[in-house]
Amino acid sequence: MRIHPELDWINLTPEAGHFLFGGYYDRCAWDPATRRHLALKVPHQDHLPEPGETAEVGYVEPGARKFVRLATTEAWCHQVGALLTWLPGRDGVFVYDDFERRGDAWAPVTRLHHVTDGPCGQWEGHIYNLSPDGRWASVLDFARLPRRGYSFARAPLPAERKLPDLDTEGLRILDTKTGKSRMLVTYRQVIEAHPRAYGFEDWYVWINQGNFNCDSTRVMFLFRSCAEAHQPSPWQTDLFTVNIDGSGLLCCLPEPYWNRAVSHQIWGRTPREVLVDANWCKRGHQYVVFQEDRRPIRGEKLSDGQTHQGHLNFSPDGKWIAGDTYPVEGFQSLVLAEAGTERVVPVGRFAHPKVENVELRCDLHPRWSPDGRYVTVDSVHEGERKIYMLDAKDALKKLGA
């Protein structure tokens, strides 16, 4: 089944096996030279990972259709992989989450690995993402995530503890030069800065994600809450931002804006710009930016969206947005939208079979290469999970865009 009648999508992964990018839509999978694309080989796609099940960590190269295995990890899942990402400023070094056995316990760690020289370091805790300058890493407690498709089998859910320790738990930040982490923002600080700072004592709360803006000065994260951890849907979402020194904590997009109107935030082209897939006008989703430090919140439409919500990502030059959708009537769609002109160019349609557990679906999660030429996605339209690449520059030229 062709992804697009006029465009050539290339399968980067071997013919047999389940492969995915071990990250998310909010990071780059390619090394700076666009030679290696990080990947995981996972043992299955029909159930959530169980303790003891490992994923192979490595990379694929365009044209080779070969997976180069470098390591293994027990910290993986089908939605965010092992949070693989390249370490800026360290040529050939990437990082991924893992666990280390310490007596009868399993400790969360982050491994540093050089593609040719092998293991080259380790940090305590699981990182979520790295700052563009490579100096900082956000450290997340995956055990608190009630959506188990986004967490790890060795990180058991503390469902009996609705509230964490408000003063000692929260989002941490790690200095990659020293390997030491510190608390960036505690749960108490988040709740006190919340527009509705009451009622959370009866709810299960958690912090998710932790992304850095383009100049590495601020961090964006989600504060979420639900009635019961083992039944997280429906949950409430509030978007917060904070300076890397812990000052300037701001609830920039509270739940009333978020609920049924906004999805999949990501930092934009300037230090205070945020890109979202928004249904604020109730006419279907549109690609919108707003300034996180401005009040009242004023959204600027950059392009029409795809009616259904999805993941967005600016090209490195900020001129194009790659946007996908969740599976709708058995298909996912991918477009390239030109920022500011409202021109939307469909570049792919991917079949997606129905899944019993929604946490096992395969989102496209579009990612750009550093030079802005290529877009890659994960897809199951041929049965197994694979990684596919499109020459976006060539595609736009071929389609007259």
PyMOL commands that set and color helices and strands:
alter all, ss='L'
color gray80, all
select helices_A, chain A and resi 142-144+148-150+187-193+200-202+255-258+358-360+392-398
alter helices_A, ss='H'
color red, helices_A
select strands_A, chain A and resi 10-11+18-20+37-42+55-60+67-73+85-86+93-102+105-114+118-124+126-130+136-140+170-175+180-186+204-212+218-226+236-243+250-253+262-267+273-278+285-291+300-307+312-314+320-324+331-338+343-351+367-368+374-379+386-391
alter strands_A, ss='S'
color yellow, strands_A
deselect
rebuild
show_as cartoon
